[in-house]
Amino acid sequence: MIEIVNRVYTFLTHIEDLTALNGSARWNRPEHDPRLLETARRRATAHRDSPIDDS
């Protein structure tokens, strides 16, 4: 499990370097999906605003 998490973390933190576009480099840069982005922002806000339980 640790190996998988390390690989995903590495990929996500270096995604620009690891994703070679080659022929598709001429495509328009991807855009965030507005509805999915709003859900992510709402959840991030809820997570930040939730009290931390140290028990």
PQR file of N, CA, C, O and H, with PARSE charges and radii, in Angstrom:
ATOM      1  N   MET A   1       0.820  -1.181   0.000 -0.4000 1.5000
ATOM      2  CA  MET A   1       0.000   0.000   0.000 -0.0000 2.0000
ATOM      3  C   MET A   1       0.874   1.260   0.000  0.5500 1.7000
ATOM      4  O   MET A   1       0.585   2.214  -0.722 -0.5500 1.4000
ATOM      5  N   ILE A   2       1.924   1.265   0.795 -0.4000 1.5000
ATOM      6  CA  ILE A   2       2.808   2.432   0.852 -0.0000 2.0000
ATOM      7  C   ILE A   2       3.418   2.701  -0.520  0.5500 1.7000
ATOM      8  O   ILE A   2       3.535   3.854  -0.935 -0.5500 1.4000
ATOM      9  H   ILE A   2       2.159   0.489   1.382  0.4000 1.0000
ATOM     10  N   GLU A   3       3.802   1.650  -1.215 -0.4000 1.5000
ATOM     11  CA  GLU A   3       4.398   1.810  -2.548 -0.0000 2.0000
ATOM     12  C   GLU A   3       3.406   2.480  -3.507  0.5500 1.7000
ATOM     13  O   GLU A   3       3.786   3.357  -4.284 -0.5500 1.4000
ATOM     14  H   GLU A   3       3.707   0.713  -0.878  0.4000 1.0000
ATOM     15  N   ILE A   4       2.153   2.071  -3.451 -0.4000 1.5000
ATOM     16  CA  ILE A   4       1.130   2.651  -4.321 -0.0000 2.0000
ATOM     17  C   ILE A   4       0.922   4.126  -3.994  0.5500 1.7000
ATOM     18  O   ILE A   4       0.866   4.967  -4.891 -0.5500 1.4000
ATOM     19  H   ILE A   4       1.844   1.359  -2.820  0.4000 1.0000
ATOM     20  N   VAL A   5       0.808   4.430  -2.711 -0.4000 1.5000
ATOM     21  CA  VAL A   5       0.622   5.816  -2.298 -0.0000 2.0000
ATOM     22  C   VAL A   5       1.811   6.665  -2.747  0.5500 1.7000
ATOM     23  O   VAL A   5       1.623   7.777  -3.241 -0.5500 1.4000
ATOM     24  H   VAL A   5       0.853   3.746  -1.982  0.4000 1.0000
ATOM     25  N   ASN A   6       3.024   6.155  -2.583 -0.4000 1.5000
ATOM     26  CA  ASN A   6       4.217   6.892  -3.007 -0.0000 2.0000
ATOM     27  C   ASN A   6       4.213   7.151  -4.510  0.5500 1.7000
ATOM     28  O   ASN A   6       4.590   8.235  -4.954 -0.5500 1.4000
ATOM     29  H   ASN A   6       3.177   5.252  -2.182  0.4000 1.0000
ATOM     30  N   ARG A   7       3.797   6.180  -5.279 -0.4000 1.5000
ATOM     31  CA  ARG A   7       3.761   6.364  -6.732 -0.0000 2.0000
ATOM     32  C   ARG A   7       2.703   7.379  -7.154  0.5500 1.7000
ATOM     33  O   ARG A   7       2.957   8.228  -8.009 -0.5500 1.4000
ATOM     34  H   ARG A   7       3.491   5.299  -4.918  0.4000 1.0000
ATOM     35  N   VAL A   8       1.521   7.289  -6.554 -0.4000 1.5000
ATOM     36  CA  VAL A   8       0.455   8.246  -6.872 -0.0000 2.0000
ATOM     37  C   VAL A   8       0.884   9.653  -6.457  0.5500 1.7000
ATOM     38  O   VAL A   8       0.687  10.610  -7.206 -0.5500 1.4000
ATOM     39  H   VAL A   8       1.315   6.600  -5.860  0.4000 1.0000
ATOM     40  N   TYR A   9       1.471   9.779  -5.266 -0.4000 1.5000
ATOM     41  CA  TYR A   9       1.939  11.081  -4.785 -0.0000 2.0000
ATOM     42  C   TYR A   9       2.990  11.650  -5.740  0.5500 1.7000
ATOM     43  O   TYR A   9       2.937  12.829  -6.092 -0.5500 1.4000
ATOM     44  H   TYR A   9       1.631   9.002  -4.658  0.4000 1.0000
ATOM     45  N   THR A  10       3.928  10.829  -6.151 -0.4000 1.5000
ATOM     46  CA  THR A  10       4.964  11.282  -7.082 -0.0000 2.0000
ATOM     47  C   THR A  10       4.343  11.719  -8.402  0.5500 1.7000
ATOM     48  O   THR A  10       4.696  12.766  -8.943 -0.5500 1.4000
ATOM     49  H   THR A  10       3.972   9.872  -5.866  0.4000 1.0000
ATOM     50  N   PHE A  11       3.427  10.925  -8.913 -0.4000 1.5000
ATOM     51  CA  PHE A  11       2.769  11.274 -10.179 -0.0000 2.0000
ATOM     52  C   PHE A  11       2.024  12.594 -10.073  0.5500 1.7000
ATOM     53  O   PHE A  11       2.152  13.455 -10.944 -0.5500 1.4000
ATOM     54  H   PHE A  11       3.139  10.074  -8.473  0.4000 1.0000
ATOM     55  N   LEU A  12       1.244  12.758  -9.004 -0.4000 1.5000
ATOM     56  CA  LEU A  12       0.443  13.968  -8.864 -0.0000 2.0000
ATOM     57  C   LEU A  12       1.290  15.208  -8.634  0.5500 1.7000
ATOM     58  O   LEU A  12       0.929  16.292  -9.094 -0.5500 1.4000
ATOM     59  H   LEU A  12       1.141  12.059  -8.296  0.4000 1.0000
ATOM     60  N   THR A  13       2.397  15.074  -7.939 -0.4000 1.5000
ATOM     61  CA  THR A  13       3.235  16.245  -7.690 -0.0000 2.0000
ATOM     62  C   THR A  13       4.123  16.595  -8.874  0.5500 1.7000
ATOM     63  O   THR A  13       4.647  17.707  -8.937 -0.5500 1.4000
ATOM     64  H   THR A  13       2.691  14.194  -7.566  0.4000 1.0000
ATOM     65  N   HIS A  14       4.304  15.667  -9.818 -0.4000 1.5000
ATOM     66  CA  HIS A  14       5.132  15.919 -11.007 -0.0000 2.0000
ATOM     67  C   HIS A  14       4.371  15.597 -12.286  0.5500 1.7000
ATOM     68  O   HIS A  14       4.955  15.136 -13.267 -0.5500 1.4000
ATOM     69  H   HIS A  14       3.879  14.764  -9.767  0.4000 1.0000
ATOM     70  N   ILE A  15       3.066  15.842 -12.268 -0.4000 1.5000
ATOM     71  CA  ILE A  15       2.210  15.447 -13.389 -0.0000 2.0000
ATOM     72  C   ILE A  15       2.624  16.115 -14.697  0.5500 1.7000
ATOM     73  O   ILE A  15       2.572  15.489 -15.756 -0.5500 1.4000
ATOM     74  H   ILE A  15       2.592  16.216 -11.471  0.4000 1.0000
ATOM     75  N   GLU A  16       3.035  17.382 -14.633 -0.4000 1.5000
ATOM     76  CA  GLU A  16       3.433  18.096 -15.859 -0.0000 2.0000
ATOM     77  C   GLU A  16       4.651  17.432 -16.507  0.5500 1.7000
ATOM     78  O   GLU A  16       4.747  17.355 -17.732 -0.5500 1.4000
ATOM     79  H   GLU A  16       3.077  17.891 -13.773  0.4000 1.0000
ATOM     80  N   ASP A  17       5.572  16.959 -15.679 -0.4000 1.5000
ATOM     81  CA  ASP A  17       6.795  16.341 -16.201 -0.0000 2.0000
ATOM     82  C   ASP A  17       6.582  14.910 -16.673  0.5500 1.7000
ATOM     83  O   ASP A  17       7.300  14.433 -17.551 -0.5500 1.4000
ATOM     84  H   ASP A  17       5.494  17.021 -14.684  0.4000 1.0000
ATOM     85  N   LEU A  18       5.607  14.229 -16.102 -0.4000 1.5000
ATOM     86  CA  LEU A  18       5.424  12.813 -16.394 -0.0000 2.0000
ATOM     87  C   LEU A  18       4.412  12.526 -17.497  0.5500 1.7000
ATOM     88  O   LEU A  18       4.378  11.417 -18.032 -0.5500 1.4000
ATOM     89  H   LEU A  18       5.024  14.617 -15.389  0.4000 1.0000
ATOM     90  N   THR A  19       3.607  13.489 -17.835 -0.4000 1.5000
ATOM     91  CA  THR A  19       2.615  13.271 -18.887 -0.0000 2.0000
ATOM     92  C   THR A  19       3.118  13.875 -20.192  0.5500 1.7000
ATOM     93  O   THR A  19       3.087  15.090 -20.387 -0.5500 1.4000
ATOM     94  H   THR A  19       3.635  14.390 -17.401  0.4000 1.0000
ATOM     95  N   ALA A  20       3.570  13.021 -21.059 -0.4000 1.5000
ATOM     96  CA  ALA A  20       4.074  13.462 -22.366 -0.0000 2.0000
ATOM     97  C   ALA A  20       2.907  13.558 -23.329  0.5500 1.7000
ATOM     98  O   ALA A  20       2.184  12.583 -23.533 -0.5500 1.4000
ATOM     99  H   ALA A  20       3.595  12.034 -20.901  0.4000 1.0000
ATOM    100  N   LEU A  21       2.723  14.719 -23.917 -0.4000 1.5000
ATOM    101  CA  LEU A  21       1.603  14.909 -24.828 -0.0000 2.0000
ATOM    102  C   LEU A  21       1.937  14.538 -26.263  0.5500 1.7000
ATOM    103  O   LEU A  21       1.040  14.208 -27.038 -0.5500 1.4000
ATOM    104  H   LEU A  21       3.311  15.510 -23.751  0.4000 1.0000
ATOM    105  N   ASN A  22       3.204  14.584 -26.628 -0.4000 1.5000
ATOM    106  CA  ASN A  22       3.656  14.274 -27.984 -0.0000 2.0000
ATOM    107  C   ASN A  22       2.779  14.951 -29.030  0.5500 1.7000
ATOM    108  O   ASN A  22       2.728  16.180 -29.082 -0.5500 1.4000
ATOM    109  H   ASN A  22       3.933  14.851 -25.998  0.4000 1.0000
ATOM    110  N   GLY A  23       2.099  14.190 -29.851 -0.4000 1.5000
ATOM    111  CA  GLY A  23       1.287  14.746 -30.931 -0.0000 2.0000
ATOM    112  C   GLY A  23       0.113  15.565 -30.448  0.5500 1.7000
ATOM    113  O   GLY A  23      -0.357  16.453 -31.160 -0.5500 1.4000
ATOM    114  H   GLY A  23       2.141  13.191 -29.809  0.4000 1.0000
ATOM    115  N   SER A  24      -0.365  15.286 -29.264 -0.4000 1.5000
ATOM    116  CA  SER A  24      -1.508  16.038 -28.752 -0.0000 2.0000
ATOM    117  C   SER A  24      -1.091  17.346 -28.109  0.5500 1.7000
ATOM    118  O   SER A  24      -1.932  18.046 -27.544 -0.5500 1.4000
ATOM    119  H   SER A  24       0.017  14.564 -28.687  0.4000 1.0000
ATOM    120  N   ALA A  25       0.173  17.689 -28.179 -0.4000 1.5000
ATOM    121  CA  ALA A  25       0.651  18.940 -27.595 -0.0000 2.0000
ATOM    122  C   ALA A  25       0.014  20.150 -28.282  0.5500 1.7000
ATOM    123  O   ALA A  25       0.014  21.247 -27.723 -0.5500 1.4000
ATOM    124  H   ALA A  25       0.855  17.120 -28.638  0.4000 1.0000
ATOM    125  N   ARG A  26      -0.518  19.963 -29.464 -0.4000 1.5000
ATOM    126  CA  ARG A  26      -1.172  21.056 -30.184 -0.0000 2.0000
ATOM    127  C   ARG A  26      -2.619  21.273 -29.729  0.5500 1.7000
ATOM    128  O   ARG A  26      -3.261  22.234 -30.154 -0.5500 1.4000
ATOM    129  H   ARG A  26      -0.517  19.072 -29.918  0.4000 1.0000
ATOM    130  N   TRP A  27      -3.129  20.399 -28.880 -0.4000 1.5000
ATOM    131  CA  TRP A  27      -4.490  20.542 -28.385 -0.0000 2.0000
ATOM    132  C   TRP A  27      -4.589  21.755 -27.473  0.5500 1.7000
ATOM    133  O   TRP A  27      -3.585  22.248 -26.960 -0.5500 1.4000
ATOM    134  H   TRP A  27      -2.607  19.619 -28.535  0.4000 1.0000
ATOM    135  N   ASN A  28      -5.806  22.225 -27.282 -0.4000 1.5000
ATOM    136  CA  ASN A  28      -6.040  23.272 -26.293 -0.0000 2.0000
ATOM    137  C   ASN A  28      -5.764  22.703 -24.900  0.5500 1.7000
ATOM    138  O   ASN A  28      -5.989  21.521 -24.641 -0.5500 1.4000
ATOM    139  H   ASN A  28      -6.622  21.825 -27.700  0.4000 1.0000
ATOM    140  N   ARG A  29      -5.275  23.563 -24.016 -0.4000 1.5000
ATOM    141  CA  ARG A  29      -5.026  23.130 -22.644 -0.0000 2.0000
ATOM    142  C   ARG A  29      -6.363  22.713 -22.009  0.5500 1.7000
ATOM    143  O   ARG A  29      -7.370  23.396 -22.195 -0.5500 1.4000
ATOM    144  H   ARG A  29      -5.092  24.523 -24.227  0.4000 1.0000
ATOM    145  N   PRO A  30      -6.381  21.612 -21.270 -0.5600 1.5000
ATOM    146  CA  PRO A  30      -7.630  21.164 -20.636  0.2800 2.0000
ATOM    147  C   PRO A  30      -8.167  22.210 -19.665  0.5500 1.7000
ATOM    148  O   PRO A  30      -7.407  22.991 -19.091 -0.5500 1.4000
ATOM    149  N   GLU A  31      -9.459  22.215 -19.493 -0.4000 1.5000
ATOM    150  CA  GLU A  31     -10.112  23.116 -18.559 -0.0000 2.0000
ATOM    151  C   GLU A  31     -10.802  22.303 -17.479  0.5500 1.7000
ATOM    152  O   GLU A  31     -11.208  21.163 -17.706 -0.5500 1.4000
ATOM    153  H   GLU A  31     -10.076  21.581 -19.960  0.4000 1.0000
ATOM    154  N   HIS A  32     -10.931  22.902 -16.296 -0.4000 1.5000
ATOM    155  CA  HIS A  32     -11.654  22.240 -15.213 -0.0000 2.0000
ATOM    156  C   HIS A  32     -13.135  22.173 -15.554  0.5500 1.7000
ATOM    157  O   HIS A  32     -13.694  23.107 -16.129 -0.5500 1.4000
ATOM    158  H   HIS A  32     -10.601  23.828 -16.111  0.4000 1.0000
ATOM    159  N   ASP A  33     -13.758  21.067 -15.197 -0.4000 1.5000
ATOM    160  CA  ASP A  33     -15.195  20.942 -15.326 -0.0000 2.0000
ATOM    161  C   ASP A  33     -15.820  21.781 -14.215  0.5500 1.7000
ATOM    162  O   ASP A  33     -15.547  21.528 -13.041 -0.5500 1.4000
ATOM    163  H   ASP A  33     -13.304  20.309 -14.730  0.4000 1.0000
ATOM    164  N   PRO A  34     -16.643  22.764 -14.542 -0.5600 1.5000
ATOM    165  CA  PRO A  34     -17.161  23.686 -13.527  0.2800 2.0000
ATOM    166  C   PRO A  34     -17.942  23.006 -12.403  0.5500 1.7000
ATOM    167  O   PRO A  34     -17.775  23.360 -11.236 -0.5500 1.4000
ATOM    168  N   ARG A  35     -18.779  22.048 -12.737 -0.4000 1.5000
ATOM    169  CA  ARG A  35     -19.587  21.382 -11.702 -0.0000 2.0000
ATOM    170  C   ARG A  35     -18.725  20.537 -10.785  0.5500 1.7000
ATOM    171  O   ARG A  35     -18.915  20.554  -9.569 -0.5500 1.4000
ATOM    172  H   ARG A  35     -18.914  21.761 -13.685  0.4000 1.0000
ATOM    173  N   LEU A  36     -17.779  19.797 -11.349 -0.4000 1.5000
ATOM    174  CA  LEU A  36     -16.898  18.967 -10.531 -0.0000 2.0000
ATOM    175  C   LEU A  36     -15.985  19.841  -9.673  0.5500 1.7000
ATOM    176  O   LEU A  36     -15.724  19.516  -8.514 -0.5500 1.4000
ATOM    177  H   LEU A  36     -17.625  19.783 -12.337  0.4000 1.0000
ATOM    178  N   LEU A  37     -15.502  20.944 -10.234 -0.4000 1.5000
ATOM    179  CA  LEU A  37     -14.654  21.867  -9.492 -0.0000 2.0000
ATOM    180  C   LEU A  37     -15.418  22.481  -8.322  0.5500 1.7000
ATOM    181  O   LEU A  37     -14.864  22.622  -7.231 -0.5500 1.4000
ATOM    182  H   LEU A  37     -15.714  21.208 -11.175  0.4000 1.0000
ATOM    183  N   GLU A  38     -16.671  22.845  -8.533 -0.4000 1.5000
ATOM    184  CA  GLU A  38     -17.487  23.400  -7.446 -0.0000 2.0000
ATOM    185  C   GLU A  38     -17.662  22.385  -6.323  0.5500 1.7000
ATOM    186  O   GLU A  38     -17.594  22.749  -5.148 -0.5500 1.4000
ATOM    187  H   GLU A  38     -17.121  22.730  -9.418  0.4000 1.0000
ATOM    188  N   THR A  39     -17.886  21.122  -6.664 -0.4000 1.5000
ATOM    189  CA  THR A  39     -17.996  20.075  -5.656 -0.0000 2.0000
ATOM    190  C   THR A  39     -16.698  19.957  -4.866  0.5500 1.7000
ATOM    191  O   THR A  39     -16.720  19.855  -3.639 -0.5500 1.4000
ATOM    192  H   THR A  39     -17.942  20.827  -7.618  0.4000 1.0000
ATOM    193  N   ALA A  40     -15.573  19.971  -5.565 -0.4000 1.5000
ATOM    194  CA  ALA A  40     -14.272  19.873  -4.894 -0.0000 2.0000
ATOM    195  C   ALA A  40     -14.056  21.050  -3.958  0.5500 1.7000
ATOM    196  O   ALA A  40     -13.584  20.868  -2.835 -0.5500 1.4000
ATOM    197  H   ALA A  40     -15.554  20.053  -6.562  0.4000 1.0000
ATOM    198  N   ARG A  41     -14.393  22.247  -4.401 -0.4000 1.5000
ATOM    199  CA  ARG A  41     -14.226  23.441  -3.554 -0.0000 2.0000
ATOM    200  C   ARG A  41     -15.139  23.391  -2.340  0.5500 1.7000
ATOM    201  O   ARG A  41     -14.730  23.746  -1.234 -0.5500 1.4000
ATOM    202  H   ARG A  41     -14.776  22.394  -5.313  0.4000 1.0000
ATOM    203  N   ARG A  42     -16.379  22.950  -2.543 -0.4000 1.5000
ATOM    204  CA  ARG A  42     -17.330  22.843  -1.435 -0.0000 2.0000
ATOM    205  C   ARG A  42     -16.831  21.848  -0.389  0.5500 1.7000
ATOM    206  O   ARG A  42     -16.923  22.105   0.811 -0.5500 1.4000
ATOM    207  H   ARG A  42     -16.712  22.662  -3.441  0.4000 1.0000
ATOM    208  N   ARG A  43     -16.306  20.716  -0.846 -0.4000 1.5000
ATOM    209  CA  ARG A  43     -15.791  19.708   0.085 -0.0000 2.0000
ATOM    210  C   ARG A  43     -14.538  20.195   0.800  0.5500 1.7000
ATOM    211  O   ARG A  43     -14.355  19.916   1.985 -0.5500 1.4000
ATOM    212  H   ARG A  43     -16.231  20.508  -1.821  0.4000 1.0000
ATOM    213  N   ALA A  44     -13.673  20.921   0.094 -0.4000 1.5000
ATOM    214  CA  ALA A  44     -12.466  21.462   0.720 -0.0000 2.0000
ATOM    215  C   ALA A  44     -12.837  22.462   1.803  0.5500 1.7000
ATOM    216  O   ALA A  44     -12.226  22.473   2.872 -0.5500 1.4000
ATOM    217  H   ALA A  44     -13.822  21.148  -0.868  0.4000 1.0000
ATOM    218  N   THR A  45     -13.834  23.301   1.539 -0.4000 1.5000
ATOM    219  CA  THR A  45     -14.284  24.272   2.530 -0.0000 2.0000
ATOM    220  C   THR A  45     -14.878  23.562   3.737  0.5500 1.7000
ATOM    221  O   THR A  45     -14.596  23.931   4.877 -0.5500 1.4000
ATOM    222  H   THR A  45     -14.330  23.292   0.671  0.4000 1.0000
ATOM    223  N   ALA A  46     -15.690  22.555   3.497 -0.4000 1.5000
ATOM    224  CA  ALA A  46     -16.293  21.801   4.594 -0.0000 2.0000
ATOM    225  C   ALA A  46     -15.212  21.113   5.423  0.5500 1.7000
ATOM    226  O   ALA A  46     -15.304  21.050   6.649 -0.5500 1.4000
ATOM    227  H   ALA A  46     -15.919  22.255   2.571  0.4000 1.0000
ATOM    228  N   HIS A  47     -14.204  20.606   4.757 -0.4000 1.5000
ATOM    229  CA  HIS A  47     -13.108  19.923   5.455 -0.0000 2.0000
ATOM    230  C   HIS A  47     -12.336  20.916   6.322  0.5500 1.7000
ATOM    231  O   HIS A  47     -11.990  20.607   7.462 -0.5500 1.4000
ATOM    232  H   HIS A  47     -14.129  20.656   3.761  0.4000 1.0000
ATOM    233  N   ARG A  48     -12.066  22.108   5.784 -0.4000 1.5000
ATOM    234  CA  ARG A  48     -11.326  23.135   6.535 -0.0000 2.0000
ATOM    235  C   ARG A  48     -12.134  23.632   7.726  0.5500 1.7000
ATOM    236  O   ARG A  48     -11.572  23.930   8.780 -0.5500 1.4000
ATOM    237  H   ARG A  48     -12.347  22.359   4.858  0.4000 1.0000
ATOM    238  N   ASP A  49     -13.444  23.722   7.562 -0.4000 1.5000
ATOM    239  CA  ASP A  49     -14.299  24.274   8.607 -0.0000 2.0000
ATOM    240  C   ASP A  49     -14.702  23.265   9.668  0.5500 1.7000
ATOM    241  O   ASP A  49     -15.255  23.640  10.702 -0.5500 1.4000
ATOM    242  H   ASP A  49     -13.900  23.480   6.706  0.4000 1.0000
ATOM    243  N   SER A  50     -14.431  21.983   9.423 -0.4000 1.5000
ATOM    244  CA  SER A  50     -14.834  20.969  10.402 -0.0000 2.0000
ATOM    245  C   SER A  50     -13.857  20.954  11.572  0.5500 1.7000
ATOM    246  O   SER A  50     -12.648  21.083  11.381 -0.5500 1.4000
ATOM    247  H   SER A  50     -13.982  21.678   8.583  0.4000 1.0000
ATOM    248  N   PRO A  51     -14.391  20.794  12.789 -0.5600 1.5000
ATOM    249  CA  PRO A  51     -13.512  20.750  13.962  0.2800 2.0000
ATOM    250  C   PRO A  51     -12.671  19.478  13.950  0.5500 1.7000
ATOM    251  O   PRO A  51     -13.104  18.432  13.467 -0.5500 1.4000
ATOM    252  N   ILE A  52     -11.484  19.590  14.480 -0.4000 1.5000
ATOM    253  CA  ILE A  52     -10.564  18.445  14.542 -0.0000 2.0000
ATOM    254  C   ILE A  52     -10.802  17.725  15.860  0.5500 1.7000
ATOM    255  O   ILE A  52     -10.778  18.348  16.922 -0.5500 1.4000
ATOM    256  H   ILE A  52     -11.132  20.440  14.873  0.4000 1.0000
ATOM    257  N   ASP A  53     -11.026  16.437  15.799 -0.4000 1.5000
ATOM    258  CA  ASP A  53     -11.261  15.617  16.984 -0.0000 2.0000
ATOM    259  C   ASP A  53      -9.960  14.918  17.338  0.5500 1.7000
ATOM    260  O   ASP A  53      -9.527  14.009  16.630 -0.5500 1.4000
ATOM    261  H   ASP A  53     -11.045  15.931  14.937  0.4000 1.0000
ATOM    262  N   ASP A  54      -9.335  15.340  18.433 -0.4000 1.5000
ATOM    263  CA  ASP A  54      -8.064  14.755  18.858 -0.0000 2.0000
ATOM    264  C   ASP A  54      -8.220  13.603  19.830  0.5500 1.7000
ATOM    265  O   ASP A  54      -7.228  13.123  20.380 -0.5500 1.4000
ATOM    266  H   ASP A  54      -9.687  16.078  19.007  0.4000 1.0000
ATOM    267  N   SER A  55      -9.449  13.147  20.054 -0.4000 1.5000
ATOM    268  CA  SER A  55      -9.642  12.076  21.021 -0.0000 2.0000
ATOM    269  C   SER A  55      -9.337  10.712  20.462  0.5500 1.7000
ATOM    270  O   SER A  55      -9.458   9.714  21.172 -0.5500 1.4000
ATOM    271  H   SER A  55     -10.254  13.536  19.608  0.4000 1.0000
TER
END
